[in-house]
Amino acid sequence: MKTGLDRVDSFGGTDADGDALLKDCFEDHPAYRAVRSHRKNLVRGRKGAGKTAIFKRLVRESGNDVSASGYSFEDYPWYHHSLQEEVGVPAERRYVHSWKYLILLGLTQTILEAARKSFWSENESVMSALAALEDFMIDSYGSIRPGLNQLFNPQYTLRWKGGVNLGFANFGADRVSMESLPIHIQAVNAQIQQNLFAAMNPNVEYFVCFDQLDHGFSTSDPHYHDRIAGLLIAARELFHAAKDAQIRCNPVVFLRDDIFESLSFEDRNRIRGDSYLLQWEPDSGVVNLKTLMESRFGEVLGTESKPEVSWEEIFDEGERMTRRQTKLAHITDRTYLRPRDMIQFCNEILDSHKQGEPVSTMITNADITEARTNYSRYLLDELDDEVKKHIPEYKDYLKVIQAVGAESFTAEEFRTALEERIPGASPEVVLEGLFRFSVIGYLRPGGAGGGSHWIWQYKDPREKFDSRSTELKTHRGLKEALGLVG
């Protein structure tokens, strides 16, 4: 007889936008806590690592003492933003001030909406700053909440009552056309920021969050790189300006780590210092992939009298997999240690359990083995979006691995297969690219003390491919999809 597993449809979705369990099963990952406590303002991570889950949690927390707004850029009119490109500055700074303008206006909208509900202070300077911000928004856009697609639309003209200092020759100017904004945008931002910081409630935490910035990403588009670099610089500068003003305001950027690493600009290392790399452990630490799944087990299988359901109540760990491996280790070894992979694999295992013979009330070795093929196809498909924009020929490289045919292989075997299929291609360049996205790993000898071990970049992004390595291995999660043996 089976347990309640046969009545469960899934353990949640792999996409944060469609995950019905995300709200109730959110895990307080250290990356979330670092952003929430205003210690970091950039969250980096692989696709599926949980960046959007944190984004959604932050935006959902908006209330009396937290003000949070979020932007995603699937339908953003980049053309209008591109018109704000500054000239005469380094490429990575061409969009810094236009991003600052966008962030400042996002905060302005939030503050004005809160002020319309209740003023937090009768202080004259606070009320004057609020009035100046409201007049600016109404006079310029006709609303305190213009749409994202309106902010740089050429049909609008920015207007100030009493004027704004645009420099000696333009002192007291009361309007700036969107066309000429790049010339004056630093002064415009300074005016908005001054009023904004004066109007902010010291008892409220402010967050402006940016997600889904990979839309439109192309390694061959320098404008994309300049825009993203500009956002990172702008967010960091405002992050530190708010700290200096003793204001709890955090412009948070969520960015795929492969995109971050593809950028090259002067401030990147300083920005890295204000970032948190979102990674997960299989079962160590307070929050890990095991606890992530246990919260989901409890949500779909828990009862009022027993709300918590442990991993060991679902997976029969008394029955070991091959090589005496636990089921948890067997599963996590076939993931990139991402929530998305873990949820997908467990969903595939659940389907196998429900469709198989009712030989156990718990998930067995056979259920996991049966699920591996479908899961492996999923993992291979997931690589597509990450890898193909960086390595357009990577599918041809996968065919070389298929030609080798074994999960573990030597560098010489790969060189021979590569020369047969792609004559002239550099084995070192190809292997380095495959290693960078953890399609392959390599064996690092342990030296005189022994202890050889496999190196994977998804486990430690600081690792680089060693071109001297002779023993290589394809990631175990790709074994079935690529038809490898061993």
N, C-alpha and C positions, 0 to 999 in steps of 0.2 A: 504494500500500500504506500502511496506517495504522500508527502506532506503538502502543505499549502503551496509549494513551488509550482504545482500544476495549475494553480489558479492565478499565478502572477504572469502578467503580459511581458514585463521587462523590468530592469533595474534602473530605468531612466534613459534619457537621450544623450547622444554624444555631442550634440550641438547645444550650447547654452541657450540659444534662442528658442529651442524646441524641447528643452528638458523640463518636464513637468515636476520633477523632484528637486530641482536646483534650489528653490526658495527654502524648502524645509530641510534640505540635506547639505547646505553650504558648509564647507570646512574652513575654519579660521586659519588658513595657511599663513606662515610668517610673512609672505609677500603682502597679503592683505593687511596684516597688522602694521607692517612698516609704512604703508601708504596711509592707513587710517590714523596713525600717530604722528604724521607729518615728518617722518624721518627720510622717506624716499618719495620721488615724484615720477619715476619711470619704472614700469614693470616690463621686463623682457622675458620671452619664453617661446618655445616652439609652438607651432600650430597645435591646438588641442591641449595645451598645458594648463588652461584654466584662466587665461587673462580676461576673457569676456565674462566669466562667472564673477570675478572680482569687480569688474566694471559695473555689472548689473547690481551687485550687492551694495556698492557705494551709492549708486543713483537711487536705489530703493530706500536707503536709510534716511533720506531727506525728511526732516521733521522740525520740531521746535528749536533744537540746539545744533542741528546739522543741516546745511544747505548744500545740496549736490545736484548738478546737472550733467548731462552726458551728451556727447556728439559722436555720431558715426558717419562715415563719409561714402556710403554706397552710392548715393545720388547727389553728392555735392557738386556744385557747378565750378569745377576747377578752372574753367576758362576765365570766369570773372576774377577769381583769386590771382590767376597768372598775370592779370593786368596790373596788379599791385607790385610787381617785381621792381625792386630798387636797382638803380644802376650805380656804377662807381664803387661798389663794395664787393668783398669776396663772395663767390658763388653761394656758399652755405648761409650767408647772411642776407640774401636778396629778399627773403620772405619773413625774416625775424619779426619785423615791426608790424607786418600785416597779421601774423599769427597773434602777436600781443594784442592787437586791436580786437581780434575775434575773441580772445580769452577775456579781455576786459569787458567787452560788451556782453558776453555770457554771464559774467558776474553782476554786471549792472542790471540786467533783466531780473536776475534772482533777487537782488537786494530791493529793487523797486517794487516787485510783487509782494515781498514780505512787508515792506513799509506801508503799502496800501491796506494791509490787514491790520497792522498795529505798529505805531512808532515805538522804537526801543528807547529813544532818548528825546528829551525836550531841549537838549543842548543846541544853541543857535548855530554853531558851526556844523553840527551833524545835519540839521534840517536844511541849512543852506546848501550843503554838498548834495543831499538828496534832491533838492529842488533843481539844482544845476544839471544833475544827471537825467532827471525826468524831462526837463525842458529840451535837453539835447536829443533824447530818444524820440520824443513826440515831434519836435520840429524837423528832425532829420528823416525819420522813418514813418512817422504817423502812428507809432505804437511803441509801447515799452517792450514788446516782445516781437520784433520782426523775425521772419523766418531765416534760417541759415543761408538760404539762397538769395536773400535780399541784402546781406551785409556789404557786399562789394558790387552790387548791381549798379551799372553806370547811370541808371535813371534817377538815383538818389543824390542829393547834395547835403553835406553835413553843415549844420547850422548851430551857432552858439549865441545866446543872448548876452550882450556885453562884450562879445569877442573873445578870442583866444590869442595868446602870444605866439606868433609863428616866426618870430625873428624880428630883427630891427626894422627891416623894410616893410614888414606886414603886421606890425603891432596892432592889435585890436581887430584883426579880421574876424568877421562874423559868419563866414561861410567858406567852405572848401568843396569844390566839385570832386566827385569820385575819381575823375581822370587825373586830377592834380594831387590826389591824396599821397602817393608815394613821395612827393617832394616835401610834404609837411607832416608826414605821419608820426615822426618822433615827437613833435610838439603836441600833436593831437593826443597821442597816447599819454604823454606826461600830464596833460590837463585832466584826462579821464581818470588816470591812476590816482592823482592827487585827491580828486573828489571821491573816488571809490574807497580808498583807504580811510578817508575821513568819515565816510558813511557806514562803514562796516561795524557790525555789532561784535564787541569783543567777547561776548558770551556764546557766539555761534562759530562753528567750524564750517569753512567753505571749501567745496571741491568742484572743480570743472574737469571732466574726464573725457578723453579722446580714445576711441576704439575703432577697429576695422580699418586701419590705415593701410592695409595691404591692397585695398581695392585700387586698381590702376598701377600696381607695382610692376616695374620692368627694369631689369638690370641695364638695359640699353637707353633708358630715358634719364638724362642728367637732370631734367627739370623735377622729376619725382624725387630724386635724391636731395636736390636743393630744398624742396618744400619740406620734406621730412626733417632734414637737418635744421631748417629754420624753426620748425615747431619745437624740436627738442631744445634748441637754444633759448627760444622765447619762453617756454614753460619753465626751464631752469632759472632764467633770470628773474621771472616774476615770483617763483618759489622762494628764492633768496631775498628778493625785495620785500616780500611779505614777512619773512622771518626777521629781517632787520627792523621792520616797522612793528614787530611783535603782534602780527595778525596771523591767525590760523587759517591760512589760505593755501590750498594745494592744487595746482594745475597738474593733473595726473595723465600721463601718456602710457598706453598699452601698445606694445610693438613687438612683432615677431623678431626673435633674436637673429635669424639669418638676414633680415633686412637691416637691423642695426649694425651687424658685422660687415655688411656690404658698403656701408657709408664710410666716407673718408673726409674728415674735416678737422680743423685744429682743436676744437673743444670736445672731441668725442671722449677722450679719456676722463676729462673732468665730469662729463655727463654720466659716464659709466659709474663714477663714484656716488652719484645720487640715484642709482638704479638698483633694482632687485631682480636677480635672475630667478625666475619661477621654475623650481624643480621639485620633484617628489621622490621620496624613498619608498621602497616596497613595504616595509613594516617597522621602520625605526623612527623614533621621534614621536611627538604628540600627535601630529597630523601626517598621515601617510596614505598610500593607496589601499591598504587593508582597512583603516578606519573609515576612509571615504566610502568603501563598499559596505561596511557594516552599518553606516548611517542609512544607507539605502535599503539594506535588508530589513532594518528596523521599521522603516517607513512603509514598506509594502507587506511585511510579514508580522510585524509586531502587534501586540494586543495591549489593551489597557492595563492588564495585570503584568504583562511582560513586554514592555516597549522596545527593549534592546535585543538584537539578534546578532550573535557573534559569527565570525567567519567559520569557525569550527562546527557550528550548528548547521551550516549549509554545505560545506565541503568536507567530505570524509577524509580527514588528514591521517587517519589510522592506516589507510591504504596509500602507500607511496607510489609515486610515478617512477619511471625508469631512472636508474642511477640513484635510487633512494631519495629522489628529490620530492619536496613537499609540493602540493598542488599550487600553493601561493607562489612559490619560487618558480615553478614550471610556467605559470601564467605570466608573472611579471617579467621573466626572462624573454618573453616573446612580445613585450611591449617596449615603447620608448619611454617608459615610466611617466606616462601622461594619463590624466583621468579619462580622456576620450578613449584611449586604447583599452584601459582597464574595464570601462563600462561596456564597450563593444564586445570584448572577449567574453565577459560574464553573461552578456545577453545571448551570444551565440551558444555558450555552454548551457544556458537555461533552455533554449530551444531544443538542443540535442537531448537534454534530460527529459523534456516533456514528450518528445517524439519517440524516445526509445522504449525498450521493454521496462516495465515497472519493477526492476530488480532491487532497488534501494530507495529509501526515503531521502537520501542525501545525494549530492553530486559525486559521481564516481570517476575513475580514470577514463573509462570508456566514453563518458559524456564529454570530457575535455578533449580527448583524442579526436572524436567525431567532429568537434567544433572547429578544429584547427584550420581546416581548408578554407572555410568561409571567412574566418577571421584573417587569415593570411592574405586573401584577396583584398579585404578591406584595407589592411595595412599598406599593401602595395599601391592601392588607389590613393591613399592619404599622402604618399610621398610625392605624387604627381605635382600638386600645387606648390610644394616647397622647393622641389629640386629642379623642375624643368625650366624655370625662369633664370636659374643660375647656371645650369648645365643643360643646354638644349639637347645635347646628344645622349643624355643619360639613359634613355631606353635602349639605345644601341649598346651601351656599356652593360646594361642588365643582360642583354643577349649573350655577351661574352661570358658572364658569370654562368648563365644557363648552359653554355657550351662546355664550360669546365665541368659542370654537372654535380659537383660535390659541395656540401655546406662548408667544409674546411678544405683549403687548397694552398698551394705554395705560390709565391710570387712568380716563379719561373713558369708554372702551369698557366697562370694568368697572362703572362707576357706572350707565351706561345699562342694562346687562343685569341688574344687581342691582335697580334700581327696577322693571323689568318683572316680575321673578319674586318679589321680596320687598319690596313697597312699604313705605317707611318705615324700612328697615334703614339703619344708618349705614355708608357705604362705608369710612370711616376705621377704625371698630371691626372690621368684617369683615376688611379687609386686614391690620390689625395682628395679628389672631388667626391668619390664614393664614401671615403672615410668621413669627410666633413659633414655629410648628412647621415652618418651611421648606417649606411647600407652595408659597410664592411667594418671590421675591427682587425687589429693585429696583435700578435703575441709578443709581449715584451719579456725577454729573458730576465731571470731573477738574479743573475750574477753568481758570485761565489757562494752566496748564502742561499741560493735556490729561490723558489717562490715565483716562478714565471706566472704571468697573468695577462688576461686579454684587456686591451685598451679600446674603449668606445668613447666617442666624443659626446654622445648624449648623456653619458654619466659624468663626464668632466669636460666642459667646453674649452678649457684651457689647453687640452691635449692637442698636439699636432701629429700629422702622419709622419712616421719614420720610414723613409724610403729604403732604409737598410733592412727592414723587416722581411722575413722569409715566410713566416706562417701567417695566413690570413683566414678570415672566417666571415661568411655572410650572416647578417642578423637572423636569429632563429625564427622570428616572426614572419620572414619572407620565404622560408624554406618550401612550404607547400605551394605557394603561388608561383614560384620560379621552378618547381619540379626538381629540387635538389635532393640528393641522398646523403646519408650519414648523420 
